[in-house]
Amino acid sequence: MRLDELPAGIDAVIDHIDHRGAADAVARRLGELGFVPGEPLRIVASGPFGGDPLAVKIGFTRFALRRLEASRVILRDAP
């Protein structure tokens, strides 16, 4: 499942980031922000029109991601 498909309030764990080339700036930036394999996360809110942006919580930190960026984060079920 991709992060943009995850319902709000459901816990999941990052499996990997979808890299689209060796110099993929979006994938690199997601990794720098803490979107790394094994990290638990959840969507805590979404925007009113079309659900953009998504408010994503990793640990004690919240990030706002566009759905296009969130679709690059591949998830697995939380244990």
Backbone as a chain_set.jsonl record, in Angstrom:
{"seq": "MRLDELPAGIDAVIDHIDHRGAADAVARRLGELGFVPGEPLRIVASGPFGGDPLAVKIGFTRFALRRLEASRVILRDAP", "coords": {"N": [[0.839, -1.17, 0.0], [0.414, 2.288, -0.611], [1.376, 5.405, 0.905], [-0.406, 7.521, 0.363], [-2.775, 6.17, 0.124], [-3.456, 5.234, 2.582], [-5.775, 5.065, 5.223], [-6.813, 7.702, 7.444], [-5.597, 7.748, 10.804], [-4.818, 5.094, 11.009], [-2.25, 2.878, 11.861], [0.908, 2.279, 10.315], [3.889, 0.907, 8.772], [6.9, 2.004, 7.312], [7.993, 0.561, 4.359], [9.605, 0.929, 2.042], [10.999, 3.574, -0.032], [9.848, 4.752, -3.097], [12.066, 5.017, -5.517], [12.878, 6.973, -8.298], [14.991, 6.882, -10.315], [18.548, 7.567, -10.252], [19.279, 10.091, -9.287], [17.118, 11.066, -7.725], [15.48, 13.578, -6.366], [13.199, 13.965, -4.741], [12.785, 11.477, -3.44], [15.211, 11.325, -2.074], [14.98, 13.546, -0.355], [12.729, 12.824, 1.175], [13.834, 10.686, 2.603], [15.765, 12.104, 4.084], [14.1, 13.534, 5.754], [13.167, 11.607, 7.455], [11.621, 9.542, 6.57], [12.116, 6.534, 6.452], [12.907, 3.021, 5.927], [11.179, 0.804, 8.124], [10.243, 2.659, 9.974], [7.523, 3.601, 12.002], [4.357, 5.102, 11.197], [1.574, 7.413, 10.816], [-1.352, 8.795, 9.305], [-2.624, 11.817, 10.281], [-4.332, 13.845, 9.588], [-6.058, 15.392, 6.801], [-6.198, 17.603, 3.98], [-9.031, 19.739, 3.118], [-10.106, 19.853, 0.45], [-9.946, 17.528, -1.898], [-8.142, 16.264, -0.31], [-5.528, 17.198, -0.013], [-2.989, 18.997, 1.605], [-1.502, 16.025, 3.171], [-1.316, 15.37, 6.607], [1.203, 13.91, 8.265], [2.364, 11.793, 10.788], [5.37, 10.954, 12.262], [6.947, 9.394, 14.752], [7.377, 11.902, 17.109], [7.058, 13.953, 15.414], [5.474, 15.95, 12.943], [4.58, 16.069, 9.529], [3.76, 17.788, 6.524], [2.617, 16.559, 3.569], [2.266, 16.514, 0.051], [-0.14, 14.668, -1.857], [1.019, 13.52, -4.106], [3.726, 13.319, -3.382], [3.43, 11.666, -1.138], [2.606, 9.337, -2.338], [4.91, 8.095, -3.054], [5.895, 6.759, -0.891], [6.089, 3.583, 0.259], [4.258, 1.205, 2.061], [4.004, -1.188, 4.798], [1.972, -3.373, 6.808], [1.458, -2.423, 10.22], [3.054, -4.001, 13.005]], "CA": [[0.0, 0.0, 0.0], [1.136, 3.561, -0.632], [0.967, 6.313, 1.978], [-1.573, 8.316, -0.029], [-3.946, 5.284, 0.191], [-3.663, 4.856, 3.977], [-6.817, 5.843, 5.901], [-6.364, 8.474, 8.618], [-5.685, 7.088, 12.098], [-4.342, 3.705, 10.956], [-0.787, 2.773, 11.947], [1.607, 1.499, 9.293], [5.352, 0.973, 8.85], [7.498, 2.257, 5.998], [8.73, -0.552, 3.76], [10.662, 1.566, 1.247], [10.639, 4.752, -0.823], [9.893, 4.496, -4.536], [13.078, 5.854, -6.176], [12.679, 7.072, -9.747], [16.262, 7.307, -10.899], [19.675, 7.695, -9.327], [19.317, 11.437, -8.712], [15.738, 11.386, -7.385], [15.513, 14.56, -5.285], [12.061, 13.763, -3.837], [13.089, 10.302, -2.618], [16.324, 11.695, -1.182], [14.465, 14.463, 0.66], [11.891, 12.05, 2.083], [14.754, 9.978, 3.489], [16.366, 13.083, 4.992], [13.078, 13.947, 6.718], [12.896, 10.516, 8.376], [10.815, 8.5, 5.933], [13.076, 5.456, 6.212], [12.332, 1.697, 6.188], [11.025, 0.39, 9.509], [9.657, 3.708, 10.815], [6.058, 3.624, 12.062], [3.746, 6.398, 10.923], [0.126, 7.448, 10.644], [-1.915, 10.039, 8.792], [-3.44, 12.393, 11.344], [-5.331, 14.741, 8.994], [-5.865, 15.691, 5.379], [-6.812, 18.851, 3.556], [-10.463, 19.622, 2.848], [-10.477, 19.704, -0.956], [-9.091, 16.542, -2.536], [-7.271, 15.648, 0.676], [-4.151, 17.688, -0.111], [-1.932, 18.022, 1.888], [-1.698, 15.047, 4.227], [-0.497, 15.562, 7.809], [1.747, 12.589, 8.587], [3.111, 11.787, 12.043], [6.434, 9.965, 12.452], [7.445, 9.686, 16.102], [6.723, 13.09, 17.652], [7.14, 14.985, 14.384], [4.429, 15.942, 11.92], [4.976, 16.61, 8.234], [2.705, 17.972, 5.529], [3.049, 16.038, 2.276], [1.277, 16.438, -1.02], [-0.462, 13.273, -2.195], [2.0, 13.065, -5.089], [4.91, 12.91, -2.621], [3.053, 10.54, -0.275], [2.477, 8.114, -3.15], [6.244, 7.505, -3.203], [6.199, 6.012, 0.327], [5.46, 2.259, 0.228], [4.039, 0.785, 3.445], [3.572, -2.535, 5.176], [1.127, -3.285, 8.001], [2.134, -2.301, 11.513], [3.005, -5.272, 13.747]], "C": [[0.891, 1.242, 0.0], [0.56, 4.489, 0.433], [-0.269, 7.123, 1.601], [-2.866, 7.497, -0.01], [-4.312, 4.905, 1.625], [-4.775, 5.705, 4.594], [-6.248, 6.572, 7.12], [-6.568, 7.645, 9.887], [-5.216, 5.653, 12.143], [-2.817, 3.705, 10.99], [-0.251, 1.894, 10.83], [3.109, 1.697, 9.498], [5.881, 1.159, 7.438], [8.279, 1.025, 5.556], [9.897, -0.008, 2.937], [10.099, 2.802, 0.552], [10.818, 4.39, -2.283], [10.858, 5.489, -5.19], [12.846, 5.82, -7.685], [13.93, 7.65, -10.397], [17.312, 7.514, -9.824], [19.7, 9.042, -8.618], [17.909, 11.916, -8.365], [15.697, 12.285, -6.153], [14.375, 14.357, -4.281], [12.338, 12.589, -2.905], [14.211, 10.612, -1.626], [15.825, 12.576, -0.044], [13.555, 13.743, 1.654], [12.754, 11.279, 3.086], [15.391, 10.9, 4.51], [15.388, 13.521, 6.079], [12.72, 12.84, 7.708], [11.984, 9.437, 7.832], [11.75, 7.384, 5.491], [12.432, 4.111, 6.551], [12.311, 1.368, 7.683], [10.387, 1.413, 10.423], [8.134, 3.618, 10.814], [5.542, 5.033, 11.793], [2.244, 6.271, 10.884], [-0.265, 8.79, 10.057], [-2.844, 10.573, 9.872], [-4.508, 13.34, 10.813], [-5.044, 14.891, 7.514], [-6.615, 16.966, 5.047], [-8.257, 18.652, 3.131], [-10.84, 19.337, 1.392], [-9.512, 18.758, -1.651], [-8.102, 15.892, -1.596], [-5.823, 16.071, 0.607], [-4.0, 18.905, 0.782], [-2.37, 17.014, 2.941], [-0.795, 15.422, 5.396], [-0.091, 14.173, 8.285], [2.584, 12.705, 9.852], [4.088, 10.632, 12.048], [7.067, 10.289, 13.796], [6.66, 10.85, 16.679], [6.673, 14.228, 16.649], [6.018, 14.829, 13.377], [4.945, 16.638, 10.669], [3.731, 16.804, 7.381], [3.271, 17.535, 4.191], [1.916, 16.161, 1.27], [1.026, 14.965, -1.328], [0.535, 12.703, -3.201], [3.278, 12.589, -4.392], [4.606, 11.678, -1.768], [2.939, 9.235, -1.06], [3.817, 7.42, -3.361], [6.642, 6.644, -2.006], [5.393, 4.714, 0.323], [5.426, 1.721, 1.657], [3.84, -0.71, 3.572], [2.742, -2.362, 6.442], [1.975, -3.162, 9.253], [2.022, -3.629, 12.248], [1.976, -5.234, 14.873]], "O": [[1.991, 1.228, 0.552], [-0.605, 4.367, 0.811], [-1.107, 7.384, 2.465], [-3.951, 8.069, -0.117], [-5.368, 4.316, 1.856], [-4.733, 6.931, 4.503], [-5.303, 6.095, 7.748], [-7.565, 6.938, 10.033], [-5.213, 5.043, 13.212], [-2.171, 4.44, 10.243], [-0.869, 0.901, 10.446], [3.54, 2.538, 10.288], [5.382, 0.554, 6.489], [9.122, 0.514, 6.293], [11.039, -0.433, 3.113], [8.891, 3.041, 0.55], [11.823, 3.789, -2.663], [10.516, 6.653, -5.395], [12.641, 4.755, -8.267], [13.921, 8.75, -10.949], [16.998, 7.621, -8.638], [20.104, 9.118, -7.458], [17.548, 13.051, -8.677], [15.859, 11.812, -5.028], [14.575, 14.561, -3.083], [12.14, 12.705, -1.696], [14.152, 10.199, -0.468], [16.207, 12.373, 1.109], [13.606, 14.025, 2.852], [12.439, 11.229, 4.275], [15.545, 10.529, 5.673], [15.799, 13.842, 7.195], [12.041, 13.102, 8.701], [11.613, 8.514, 8.557], [12.127, 7.293, 4.323], [11.514, 4.057, 7.369], [13.277, 1.613, 8.406], [10.019, 1.078, 11.549], [7.517, 3.566, 9.75], [6.197, 6.024, 12.115], [1.698, 5.168, 10.914], [0.404, 9.799, 10.281], [-3.746, 9.869, 10.326], [-5.489, 13.615, 11.505], [-3.958, 14.57, 7.032], [-7.549, 17.356, 5.747], [-8.668, 17.534, 2.818], [-11.819, 18.633, 1.145], [-8.383, 19.139, -1.961], [-7.302, 15.058, -2.019], [-4.958, 15.365, 1.124], [-4.847, 19.795, 0.713], [-3.449, 17.123, 3.524], [0.372, 15.756, 5.193], [-0.937, 13.362, 8.661], [3.414, 13.606, 9.976], [3.704, 9.476, 11.865], [7.662, 11.354, 13.957], [5.432, 10.807, 16.739], [6.29, 15.346, 16.994], [5.655, 13.714, 13.002], [5.645, 17.648, 10.737], [2.76, 16.059, 7.511], [4.279, 18.069, 3.728], [0.752, 15.939, 1.6], [1.885, 14.118, -1.084], [0.856, 11.516, -3.145], [3.847, 11.566, -4.773], [5.42, 10.758, -1.684], [3.151, 8.154, -0.509], [3.852, 6.271, -3.802], [7.608, 5.886, -2.082], [4.163, 4.74, 0.378], [6.426, 1.77, 2.374], [3.549, -1.406, 2.599], [2.804, -1.312, 7.081], [3.067, -3.722, 9.339], [1.006, -4.314, 12.131], [1.81, -6.22, 15.592]]}, "num_chains": 1, "name": "protein.A"}
